[in-house]
Each structure stands twice: as C-alpha cells, then as structure tokens.
Amino acid sequence: MILFPAIDIKNGQCVRLRQGSFQDMLVYSEMPLKIAKQWEAAGASFIHIVDLDGALLGHSVNDEVISAIVKEVKIPVQVGGGIRTIKDIESKLSLGVERVIIGTKAVKDPAFIKEAINTFGADKIVIGIDAKDGMVAIEGWEIISSYHATALALEMKKIGVKTIVYTDITKDGMLQGPNITHTKEMVDITGLNIIASGGISSLKDLEMLSEINVYGAIMGKALYENRIDLKTAINMFEKR
C-alpha cells in the first residue's frame, strides 16, 4: 500500500478543508515546498497535491508552487485540481508532474478521458471520484451529480483507466476514519487501483484499508496534527 502525504494548496498556502468546505479552512503552512521536503525526508515515495483554487475555478492557479515542489523533491508527485483540457494535462506533465488527477471532467465528458489516455498513456491519468452518500460530487465538491461512484468507476475502467482516487467527502478532514464499506465496494467491484482518501486519522485506519487491499491511502490532517507519524506508517504499511 502506497502512502500519499497530501498537500492542498490555496492562495499559495498549505491548507486543509473540512468536508470540502472552502468556508471551513485551516492554514497549516505558508510554505508548501517546506512541507513537501518534510514528507520526502520522512520516507514518502509519492506526494499528492491538490490545487484547491484550480478545483473551484476550473483552471490551474498554483502552478508556480507546484513547479517549485517538483523541482526540489526527488520523489514523484501527482496533482489534481482544475485540470479540464488536454492542454492542462500537457502543462502539468511539462512541469515534471508524474501523473494528473481528473475529477469533474470525467463525469461531464468521458470521451475526454479516453482522449487523454490515448494521448498520454493510462499511467499518467488518474481519475478522482469524490462522493457523498455514494453519489459523485463535482466542481470542487460544490455540486452533487446523479452519478453513482461505482458506476462511474466501471465506466472509466472500460475506457482504460487503471487508477482512481476515491474520496468520501463527508469524511474528509473530519478525522473520523475512512468509509471502509464504500471503499471496499470500489476495490472489489472495479478491480482497479483504488487510492483511499478522506477521514484517515490513525494507524488503525491504515490497517483497515490495508486489509481491504487498497492500492494506496492519502493522508492529510492526521499528519498535520501529528496523529500519524509518516515514517512509522511507511515502515508498517509500505515497506512490509
């Protein structure tokens, strides 16, 4: 299980939201690059970055910060938020980003995902499925669509998608544990590489996710509030 420390960027700062609400935001650092180096030093093998401004506005906003992180750390970085066009993908990959995460566009235009995979390869394209009560949320989590999360994942699989970041937004930033039931459903039904996100608060949560065979787990608030020591977690779940 790959452990992904998260860096959510808004206005150039490293922040965390509660349940995806931009009105409920806490700034943890004004220097995301410093945080990225901290995670690298702890032994992280991958960093997960979200451009929150981009997710809300529909276009990349924090490329300067992302570029600095990619240049300064030696481990791969995956980035999501506001990636809606082939040019957006090309732009991110040209910064040195390992792979991009596409959310809203996957719901609105599946043909675009197929084009992206044909153009850049399935290893460069990750689909972000953010759900509330099993239904997919889009536009920076502001709108709940009529799409069921598992149905969308299966549609993406047909197109050639290999990896999905699955976030339960009712859990995100709440430190109440991940949605094991829905996440296991995604793993078992789709057979895809599922990266679990939202609510991870302890080593016990990571253990439960490991037991349902997720491909990876994203940790945010639990790291920033010292509930999980990244180095310990990596030794327990990534290196065993």
VMD Tcl script that draws the C-alpha trace (Angstrom):
set ca {
  {0.00 0.00 0.00}
  {1.47 3.31 -1.09}
  {1.06 6.13 1.42}
  {0.49 9.56 -0.10}
  {1.04 12.59 2.16}
  {-1.25 15.34 0.89}
  {-0.53 18.98 0.22}
  {-3.66 21.00 -0.51}
  {-2.81 24.44 -1.89}
  {-4.97 27.55 -1.72}
  {-3.64 31.05 -2.32}
  {-0.14 29.54 -2.39}
  {-0.53 28.17 1.14}
  {-0.78 24.64 2.51}
  {-4.29 24.24 3.93}
  {-6.87 21.64 4.94}
  {-10.63 21.81 4.48}
  {-13.37 20.10 6.48}
  {-15.80 18.14 4.28}
  {-14.55 20.04 1.25}
  {-15.90 23.37 2.51}
  {-13.91 26.42 1.48}
  {-15.59 28.27 4.35}
  {-14.03 25.83 6.82}
  {-10.33 26.09 6.05}
  {-7.24 25.96 8.23}
  {-3.83 27.17 7.05}
  {-1.04 24.83 8.18}
  {1.89 26.42 6.38}
  {2.66 29.34 4.12}
  {5.44 27.26 2.53}
  {4.12 24.13 0.77}
  {7.64 23.40 -0.53}
  {8.92 23.09 3.03}
  {6.12 20.60 3.78}
  {6.94 18.58 0.65}
  {10.59 18.32 1.73}
  {9.44 17.25 5.19}
  {7.38 14.39 3.72}
  {10.26 13.36 1.47}
  {12.65 13.30 4.44}
  {10.20 11.06 6.34}
  {10.47 8.48 3.56}
  {7.44 9.21 1.37}
  {7.61 7.59 -2.05}
  {4.91 9.80 -3.63}
  {3.30 13.17 -2.87}
  {-0.35 14.04 -3.54}
  {-1.06 17.70 -4.37}
  {-4.42 19.39 -4.89}
  {-4.75 22.87 -6.38}
  {-7.89 23.89 -4.48}
  {-8.17 27.21 -6.30}
  {-7.97 25.30 -9.56}
  {-10.67 22.84 -8.49}
  {-13.03 25.71 -7.72}
  {-12.22 27.95 -10.69}
  {-11.78 25.24 -13.32}
  {-8.25 26.17 -14.34}
  {-4.77 25.83 -12.84}
  {-3.85 28.55 -10.35}
  {-0.90 27.40 -8.24}
  {1.49 26.14 -10.93}
  {4.37 28.21 -9.59}
  {4.19 26.48 -6.21}
  {3.70 23.05 -7.80}
  {6.65 23.59 -10.14}
  {8.90 24.52 -7.21}
  {7.92 21.33 -5.35}
  {8.50 19.10 -8.39}
  {11.94 20.65 -8.97}
  {13.06 20.43 -5.35}
  {11.90 16.95 -4.31}
  {13.20 13.76 -5.87}
  {10.05 11.67 -5.40}
  {7.13 11.63 -7.87}
  {4.18 13.98 -7.49}
  {0.56 13.57 -8.57}
  {-1.58 16.67 -8.97}
  {-5.30 17.38 -9.19}
  {-7.49 20.46 -9.29}
  {-8.74 22.40 -12.29}
  {-7.42 20.02 -14.95}
  {-10.10 20.16 -17.64}
  {-8.33 20.17 -21.04}
  {-5.64 18.25 -22.93}
  {-3.54 21.41 -22.74}
  {-3.96 21.46 -18.94}
  {-2.63 17.88 -18.75}
  {0.25 18.70 -21.07}
  {1.08 21.77 -19.00}
  {1.15 19.82 -15.72}
  {3.22 16.98 -17.13}
  {5.67 19.51 -18.60}
  {6.28 20.79 -15.06}
  {7.58 17.32 -14.22}
  {4.44 16.06 -12.51}
  {4.30 12.25 -12.66}
  {0.55 11.98 -13.20}
  {-2.56 14.14 -13.13}
  {-5.87 13.60 -11.38}
  {-9.04 14.46 -13.27}
  {-12.37 14.73 -11.48}
  {-15.21 16.90 -12.75}
  {-14.36 16.34 -16.41}
  {-14.66 12.55 -16.02}
  {-18.34 12.97 -15.14}
  {-19.11 15.60 -17.77}
  {-17.10 14.22 -20.68}
  {-15.91 10.58 -20.56}
  {-14.72 10.89 -24.16}
  {-12.16 13.41 -22.93}
  {-10.70 10.80 -20.56}
  {-10.36 8.37 -23.44}
  {-8.54 11.03 -25.48}
  {-6.26 11.81 -22.53}
  {-5.32 8.13 -22.10}
  {-4.72 7.74 -25.82}
  {-2.54 10.85 -25.81}
  {-0.53 10.45 -22.60}
  {-0.98 6.82 -21.53}
  {-3.05 5.31 -18.71}
  {-0.14 5.59 -16.24}
  {-0.30 9.39 -16.45}
  {-4.05 9.74 -15.90}
  {-5.74 9.16 -12.54}
  {-9.48 9.71 -12.04}
  {-10.62 11.44 -8.87}
  {-14.03 10.22 -7.74}
  {-15.34 12.28 -4.85}
  {-18.59 11.02 -3.38}
  {-21.24 11.95 -0.86}
  {-23.66 9.18 0.15}
  {-22.32 7.17 -2.79}
  {-23.07 9.92 -5.34}
  {-20.32 11.73 -7.24}
  {-19.57 15.36 -6.32}
  {-18.11 17.78 -8.90}
  {-16.99 21.42 -9.32}
  {-14.80 21.48 -6.22}
  {-17.40 19.39 -4.36}
  {-19.97 22.16 -4.71}
  {-22.41 20.09 -6.84}
  {-23.70 16.52 -6.28}
  {-24.23 14.77 -9.63}
  {-26.68 11.97 -10.47}
  {-23.78 9.54 -10.99}
  {-23.17 6.65 -8.58}
  {-19.47 6.40 -7.69}
  {-19.10 2.71 -8.54}
  {-20.92 3.11 -11.87}
  {-18.58 5.94 -12.83}
  {-15.54 3.84 -11.85}
  {-16.72 0.97 -14.05}
  {-17.30 3.34 -16.95}
  {-13.78 4.69 -16.51}
  {-12.40 1.13 -16.46}
  {-13.96 0.46 -19.87}
  {-12.14 3.50 -21.22}
  {-8.79 2.19 -19.95}
  {-8.37 3.91 -16.58}
  {-6.18 1.99 -14.13}
  {-6.13 4.15 -11.01}
  {-8.79 6.02 -9.04}
  {-8.56 8.32 -6.04}
  {-11.76 7.68 -4.11}
  {-12.73 10.33 -1.57}
  {-15.70 10.25 0.76}
  {-16.24 13.97 1.27}
  {-18.36 13.54 4.38}
  {-15.25 12.02 5.98}
  {-12.66 14.38 4.53}
  {-10.86 16.48 7.13}
  {-13.05 15.11 9.92}
  {-10.55 12.59 11.39}
  {-13.39 10.11 11.94}
  {-11.99 7.22 9.95}
  {-12.41 6.36 6.26}
  {-15.55 4.91 4.71}
  {-14.37 1.30 4.67}
  {-17.65 -0.11 3.31}
  {-17.80 2.11 0.21}
  {-14.06 1.88 -0.38}
  {-14.11 -1.92 -0.21}
  {-17.02 -1.88 -2.66}
  {-14.91 0.15 -5.08}
  {-11.94 -2.22 -4.72}
  {-13.99 -5.43 -5.04}
  {-16.38 -4.39 -7.80}
  {-13.97 -2.49 -10.07}
  {-10.70 -4.36 -9.63}
  {-8.92 -1.05 -10.23}
  {-6.06 0.51 -8.27}
  {-8.07 2.38 -5.62}
  {-6.38 5.12 -3.60}
  {-8.46 5.81 -0.49}
  {-8.89 9.38 0.70}
  {-10.86 11.09 3.43}
  {-11.06 10.63 7.19}
  {-7.84 8.69 7.83}
  {-6.93 9.51 11.42}
  {-4.82 6.68 12.85}
  {-2.60 3.69 12.16}
  {-5.67 1.55 12.83}
  {-7.47 3.23 9.91}
  {-4.49 2.44 7.69}
  {-4.56 -1.15 8.89}
  {-8.24 -1.49 7.92}
  {-7.53 -0.03 4.48}
  {-4.58 -2.37 4.02}
  {-6.86 -5.32 4.84}
  {-9.30 -4.43 2.04}
  {-6.41 -4.28 -0.44}
  {-6.43 -0.65 -1.46}
  {-3.60 0.37 -3.77}
  {-2.87 3.47 -1.70}
  {-4.02 5.84 1.02}
  {-3.91 9.63 1.15}
  {-3.24 11.29 4.49}
  {-3.69 14.95 5.24}
  {-4.96 16.35 8.50}
  {-3.78 13.34 10.53}
  {-0.21 14.14 9.54}
  {-0.50 17.87 10.11}
  {-1.98 17.34 13.56}
  {0.58 14.64 14.47}
  {-1.96 11.85 14.85}
  {0.05 9.71 12.44}
  {3.83 9.71 12.17}
  {4.54 9.31 8.46}
  {7.83 7.48 8.92}
  {6.22 4.93 11.27}
  {3.26 4.44 8.91}
  {5.55 3.89 5.91}
  {7.57 1.28 7.80}
  {4.37 -0.50 8.84}
  {2.38 -0.47 5.62}
  {4.55 0.41 2.64}
  {7.79 -1.41 3.35}
  {6.39 -4.67 4.68}
}
mol new
graphics top color blue
foreach p $ca { graphics top sphere $p radius 0.5 }
foreach p [lrange $ca 0 end-1] q [lrange $ca 1 end] { graphics top cylinder $p $q radius 0.2 }
display resetview
